[in-house]
Amino acid sequence: MSWKREASGLDPEAIHQNLTGLSEQKQNGNTVGKLTWKAPRDYQSMTYSQSGFELKNTSGRNATLWLSKIGDIKLRYHREIPDEAAIKEVTIKKETTGEWFVSFGLETDEVDLPKKPDVEKLDTSNSVGIDLGILNYIHTSDGKTVNWLDLEDEYDRLRREQRKLSQKEHGSNNYENQRETVAKVNRHIRQKVLDYQHKLTTWLVTEYDAVFVEDLKVAEMLQADGNARNKQDAAWRQFITLLEYKGELYGTHVVEVEARGTTKECAKCGVETAKPIWVREHSCPSCGFEADRDANAAMNVLQRGFSELGLGWPESTPVETALPTDTISVSAKRVVETGSPTLNEATPVAE
């Protein structure tokens, strides 16, 4: 295949990186396609590496970004760039909302992060297993439940704006304006979910010394019959990724464990009992142990987490130290209030 910069509008270096990435994916056994041609007008982003840009006239959260062959662009920070950080890369991207954003790739001195406690010295009594639920967002092995973020108003507005969009003539200016409005509502929902997940994961890694979570097959879970919770609300993979990142940041052990069987298996005796999705209570026919379905799963996650770290069982088992029959509900509002502020990744370009 022959590629020309004039024809594709791409940087040859970017083409090389994309081809290399496809080749690596193919070697790993993944099914890959081919790069497709795009006209320059179709591109929604561009990246300047090492040179071709200069940040100047900074004042508070306002600044001017000079780009080679483009000129000066006024922008407004989401958060200020540290004085000691060196800007190594600048990416400009046009969102589906029609707005342009700038992301900076920064290089800073190494930061001394808190060290994780040695596994042998880990306080098992301050460890927790997490079940990613359906009725609740998460259920912990020590009896806490965190409810879902309330997005009903946002989804009501989204439905209204989508109905308006369906009434516009496709391709008209009115259609394009309404499409951007729908995109802005969708973006607001995504940002609200991400903000919530940032604060929830911060709360978990600062509350516990070790956090164990299911290694879910997210796609299969969300496509299963009877689980119609909006994928954008759940964003489980994003949640787990943030949890692992925060664990490194705060010196907390975060371990993914095998998810298969955590719901069926009794946390006390290990006997498996089939449960349809609508059965919300665990009642073991073998040992008589009873608990909330998600609480039982969270206890199994905790036990598997101990095994993953090679700790074995503590003197008192997770079942004995947890609260299987009396759960504590933690509201989404409380999580938002106790969590840390989110770290925004992009800077909007001022109109």
C-alpha positions as CSV (number, residue, x, y, z in Angstrom):
1,M,0.0,0.0,0.0
2,S,1.3,3.4,-1.0
3,W,0.8,6.4,1.3
4,K,1.3,10.0,0.5
5,R,1.3,12.8,2.9
6,E,-0.5,15.1,0.4
7,A,-3.2,12.5,-0.1
8,S,-3.9,11.5,3.4
9,G,-3.0,14.6,5.4
10,L,-1.1,12.5,7.9
11,D,2.3,12.9,9.4
12,P,4.4,10.0,8.0
13,E,5.6,9.3,11.6
14,A,2.0,8.8,12.7
15,I,1.4,6.4,9.8
16,H,4.5,4.4,10.8
17,Q,3.3,4.3,14.4
18,N,-0.1,3.1,13.4
19,L,1.3,0.4,11.1
20,T,3.6,-0.8,13.9
21,G,0.7,-0.9,16.3
22,L,-1.3,-3.0,13.9
23,S,1.6,-5.4,13.4
24,E,2.1,-5.9,17.1
25,Q,-1.6,-6.5,17.6
26,K,-1.5,-9.1,14.8
27,Q,1.5,-10.8,16.4
28,N,-0.4,-11.1,19.6
29,G,-3.1,-13.0,17.9
30,N,-5.7,-10.3,17.5
31,T,-7.7,-9.8,14.3
32,V,-6.7,-6.4,12.7
33,G,-7.7,-4.6,9.6
34,K,-5.9,-2.0,7.5
35,L,-5.4,1.7,7.8
36,T,-8.1,3.6,5.9
37,W,-7.5,6.8,3.9
38,K,-8.9,10.0,5.3
39,A,-8.9,13.4,3.7
40,P,-7.3,16.3,5.7
41,R,-10.7,17.9,6.3
42,D,-11.9,14.8,8.1
43,Y,-9.2,15.0,10.8
44,Q,-10.4,16.2,14.2
45,S,-7.0,16.3,15.9
46,M,-3.4,17.2,15.4
47,T,-0.3,16.7,17.6
48,Y,2.9,18.8,17.9
49,S,5.8,16.8,19.4
50,Q,8.8,18.6,20.9
51,S,8.6,21.7,18.7
52,G,6.3,23.9,16.7
53,F,4.5,25.3,19.7
54,E,5.0,27.9,22.4
55,L,2.8,28.8,25.4
56,K,2.9,32.5,26.2
57,N,1.0,35.4,27.8
58,T,-0.1,33.2,30.7
59,S,-2.2,35.0,33.3
60,G,-4.1,32.9,35.8
61,R,-6.0,30.4,33.8
62,N,-5.8,32.3,30.6
63,A,-2.9,31.9,28.1
64,T,-2.0,32.1,24.4
65,L,-0.8,29.1,22.5
66,W,1.3,29.7,19.4
67,L,1.3,26.9,16.8
68,S,3.5,26.7,13.8
69,K,1.6,27.4,10.5
70,I,-1.5,28.3,12.5
71,G,-0.6,31.3,14.8
72,D,-1.9,32.4,18.1
73,I,-4.8,30.7,19.8
74,K,-6.3,32.0,23.0
75,L,-7.2,29.3,25.6
76,R,-8.4,28.8,29.1
77,Y,-7.0,26.2,31.5
78,H,-9.0,23.7,33.4
79,R,-6.0,23.7,35.8
80,E,-2.8,25.6,35.7
81,I,0.4,23.9,34.4
82,P,3.0,23.6,37.1
83,D,6.0,25.9,36.7
84,E,8.5,23.1,37.0
85,A,6.8,21.0,34.2
86,A,8.2,21.0,30.7
87,I,5.7,20.8,27.8
88,K,6.8,18.0,25.5
89,E,3.7,17.5,23.4
90,V,0.6,19.5,22.4
91,T,-2.6,17.9,21.0
92,I,-5.5,19.9,19.6
93,K,-8.8,18.0,19.2
94,K,-12.2,18.9,18.0
95,E,-15.0,17.2,19.9
96,T,-18.3,16.1,18.5
97,T,-19.8,19.1,20.3
98,G,-17.9,21.4,17.9
99,E,-15.6,22.7,20.6
100,W,-11.8,22.5,20.4
101,F,-9.6,21.3,23.3
102,V,-5.9,21.3,23.9
103,S,-4.1,18.6,25.9
104,F,-0.5,19.1,27.1
105,G,2.0,16.3,27.5
106,L,4.2,17.3,30.5
107,E,7.5,16.1,31.8
108,T,8.2,16.6,35.5
109,D,10.8,15.4,38.0
110,E,10.0,12.0,39.6
111,V,7.6,12.2,42.4
112,D,8.1,10.2,45.6
113,L,4.9,8.3,45.8
114,P,3.8,6.5,49.1
115,K,5.1,3.0,49.3
116,K,2.7,0.1,49.5
117,P,3.0,-1.9,52.7
118,D,4.8,-5.2,52.3
119,V,2.3,-8.0,51.7
120,E,3.5,-9.8,54.9
121,K,2.7,-6.6,56.9
122,L,-0.6,-5.9,55.3
123,D,-3.4,-5.2,57.7
124,T,-5.9,-7.8,56.6
125,S,-8.6,-6.3,58.9
126,N,-8.4,-3.1,56.8
127,S,-8.8,-4.9,53.4
128,V,-11.9,-5.0,51.4
129,G,-13.5,-6.9,48.5
130,I,-15.7,-5.1,46.1
131,D,-18.6,-6.5,44.1
132,L,-19.6,-4.4,41.1
133,G,-23.3,-4.5,41.3
134,I,-26.6,-3.9,39.5
135,L,-28.9,-2.6,42.2
136,N,-26.0,-0.7,43.9
137,Y,-22.9,0.6,42.2
138,I,-20.6,-1.3,44.5
139,H,-21.1,-3.6,47.5
140,T,-18.2,-4.0,49.9
141,S,-17.3,-7.1,51.9
142,D,-17.5,-5.1,55.2
143,G,-21.2,-4.3,54.6
144,K,-21.2,-0.9,52.8
145,T,-23.2,-0.2,49.7
146,V,-22.7,2.8,47.4
147,N,-25.7,3.7,45.3
148,W,-25.8,4.8,41.7
149,L,-25.2,8.4,40.7
150,D,-28.6,10.0,40.0
151,L,-28.6,10.9,36.3
152,E,-32.4,10.8,35.7
153,D,-32.6,14.6,34.9
154,E,-29.7,14.3,32.5
155,Y,-31.2,11.4,30.6
156,D,-34.6,13.2,30.5
157,R,-32.9,16.1,28.8
158,L,-31.0,13.8,26.5
159,R,-34.3,12.2,25.3
160,R,-35.8,15.6,24.7
161,E,-32.9,16.8,22.7
162,Q,-32.8,13.6,20.7
163,R,-36.5,13.9,19.8
164,K,-35.8,17.4,18.6
165,L,-32.9,16.1,16.5
166,S,-35.1,13.5,14.8
167,Q,-37.4,16.3,13.7
168,K,-34.6,18.2,11.9
169,E,-33.8,17.8,8.2
170,H,-30.6,15.7,8.0
171,G,-27.7,17.8,6.7
172,S,-29.3,21.2,7.4
173,N,-27.8,23.9,9.6
174,N,-30.5,23.3,12.2
175,Y,-29.7,19.6,12.2
176,E,-26.0,20.3,12.8
177,N,-26.8,22.7,15.6
178,Q,-29.1,20.3,17.3
179,R,-26.6,17.4,16.8
180,E,-24.0,19.5,18.7
181,T,-26.6,20.1,21.5
182,V,-27.1,16.3,21.9
183,A,-23.4,15.8,21.9
184,K,-23.0,18.3,24.7
185,V,-25.6,16.6,26.8
186,N,-23.8,13.2,26.2
187,R,-20.5,14.8,27.2
188,H,-21.9,16.2,30.4
189,I,-23.2,12.7,31.4
190,R,-19.7,11.2,30.6
191,Q,-18.0,13.9,32.6
192,K,-20.3,13.5,35.6
193,V,-19.7,9.7,35.6
194,L,-16.0,10.2,35.4
195,D,-16.0,12.8,38.2
196,Y,-18.0,10.4,40.4
197,Q,-15.6,7.5,39.7
198,H,-12.6,9.7,40.5
199,K,-14.0,10.5,43.9
200,L,-15.3,7.0,44.6
201,T,-11.9,5.4,43.8
202,T,-10.1,8.0,45.9
203,W,-12.4,7.3,48.8
204,L,-11.6,3.5,48.5
205,V,-7.8,3.7,48.3
206,T,-7.6,6.2,51.2
207,E,-10.1,4.2,53.3
208,Y,-8.4,0.7,53.0
209,D,-4.9,-0.7,52.8
210,A,-5.9,-3.3,50.1
211,V,-8.8,-3.3,47.7
212,F,-9.8,-6.4,45.8
213,V,-12.0,-6.1,42.7
214,E,-13.4,-8.5,40.2
215,D,-11.6,-8.9,36.9
216,L,-14.9,-8.6,34.9
217,K,-15.5,-9.5,31.3
218,V,-17.2,-6.1,31.0
219,A,-18.6,-6.5,27.4
220,E,-20.2,-9.9,28.3
221,M,-21.6,-8.5,31.6
222,L,-23.3,-5.5,30.0
223,Q,-24.7,-7.5,27.0
224,A,-26.2,-10.2,29.2
225,D,-30.0,-10.5,29.3
226,G,-31.6,-8.8,32.3
227,N,-28.8,-6.3,32.7
228,A,-29.9,-3.2,30.8
229,R,-28.2,-0.6,33.1
230,N,-26.8,2.0,30.7
231,K,-23.2,1.2,29.8
232,Q,-22.2,4.8,30.1
233,D,-23.4,4.8,33.7
234,A,-21.4,1.7,34.6
235,A,-18.1,2.2,32.8
236,W,-16.7,-0.7,34.8
237,R,-13.4,-0.9,32.9
238,Q,-12.9,2.8,33.4
239,F,-13.6,2.4,37.1
240,I,-11.1,-0.5,37.5
241,T,-8.5,1.4,35.6
242,L,-8.9,4.5,37.9
243,L,-8.8,2.3,40.9
244,E,-5.5,0.7,39.9
245,Y,-4.1,4.2,39.1
246,K,-5.2,5.6,42.4
247,G,-3.7,2.6,44.2
248,E,-0.3,3.4,42.8
249,L,-0.8,7.1,43.7
250,Y,-1.8,6.5,47.3
251,G,0.3,3.3,48.1
252,T,-2.7,1.0,48.3
253,H,-2.7,-2.6,47.1
254,V,-5.3,-3.0,44.3
255,V,-5.7,-6.5,43.0
256,E,-8.0,-7.9,40.3
257,V,-9.3,-11.5,41.0
258,E,-11.2,-14.1,39.0
259,A,-14.8,-13.0,38.9
260,R,-16.3,-16.4,37.7
261,G,-18.4,-18.0,40.5
262,T,-18.2,-15.2,43.1
263,T,-22.0,-14.9,43.1
264,K,-22.8,-18.6,43.1
265,E,-20.2,-19.7,45.6
266,C,-21.0,-19.6,49.3
267,A,-18.5,-17.3,51.1
268,K,-18.6,-19.6,54.2
269,C,-18.4,-23.1,52.9
270,G,-17.6,-22.8,49.2
271,V,-20.7,-24.8,47.9
272,E,-22.0,-23.3,44.6
273,T,-25.7,-22.5,44.2
274,A,-27.2,-21.3,41.0
275,K,-28.9,-17.9,41.3
276,P,-31.0,-16.2,38.5
277,I,-30.3,-12.4,38.2
278,W,-33.6,-11.6,40.0
279,V,-32.7,-13.6,43.1
280,R,-31.1,-11.0,45.4
281,E,-30.4,-13.1,48.5
282,H,-27.8,-15.8,49.1
283,S,-29.0,-18.8,51.1
284,C,-26.7,-21.7,51.2
285,P,-28.4,-25.1,51.2
286,S,-25.3,-26.8,52.7
287,C,-24.3,-24.6,55.7
288,G,-27.3,-22.3,56.0
289,F,-25.3,-19.1,55.6
290,E,-27.5,-16.3,54.5
291,A,-26.5,-12.9,53.2
292,D,-27.3,-10.3,50.5
293,R,-26.3,-11.7,47.1
294,D,-23.8,-8.9,46.4
295,A,-22.4,-9.0,50.0
296,N,-21.7,-12.7,49.5
297,A,-19.9,-12.0,46.2
298,A,-17.9,-9.2,47.8
299,M,-16.7,-11.6,50.6
300,N,-15.6,-14.1,47.9
301,V,-13.7,-11.4,46.2
302,L,-12.0,-10.6,49.5
303,Q,-11.0,-14.2,50.1
304,R,-9.7,-14.6,46.5
305,G,-7.7,-11.4,47.0
306,F,-6.0,-12.8,50.0
307,S,-5.2,-16.0,48.1
308,E,-3.9,-13.9,45.2
309,L,-1.4,-12.2,47.5
310,G,-0.5,-15.5,49.1
311,L,-1.8,-14.5,52.6
312,G,-4.1,-17.4,53.3
313,W,-6.9,-16.8,55.7
314,P,-6.7,-14.4,58.6
315,E,-7.4,-15.7,62.1
316,S,-11.1,-14.6,61.7
317,T,-12.5,-15.3,58.3
318,P,-13.8,-12.5,56.1
319,V,-17.3,-13.9,56.6
320,E,-17.0,-13.5,60.4
321,T,-15.6,-10.0,60.2
322,A,-18.0,-8.7,57.6
323,L,-21.5,-7.6,58.1
324,P,-23.5,-10.1,56.0
325,T,-27.0,-9.2,57.3
326,D,-26.7,-5.5,58.2
327,T,-25.4,-3.3,55.4
328,I,-24.6,0.4,55.6
329,S,-25.7,2.5,52.6
330,V,-23.2,5.2,51.5
331,S,-24.9,7.8,49.3
332,A,-23.4,9.0,46.1
333,K,-23.5,12.5,47.5
334,R,-21.3,11.5,50.5
335,V,-18.7,10.0,48.1
336,V,-18.6,13.2,46.1
337,E,-18.2,15.3,49.2
338,T,-15.4,13.1,50.7
339,G,-13.6,12.3,47.4
340,S,-10.8,14.5,46.0
341,P,-11.3,16.9,43.1
342,T,-10.9,15.4,39.7
343,L,-7.9,16.0,37.5
344,N,-9.1,17.4,34.2
345,E,-7.0,16.3,31.2
346,A,-7.9,18.9,28.6
347,T,-7.9,22.7,28.1
348,P,-10.7,24.3,26.1
349,V,-9.8,26.8,23.5
350,A,-11.5,30.1,24.2
351,E,-14.0,31.3,21.6
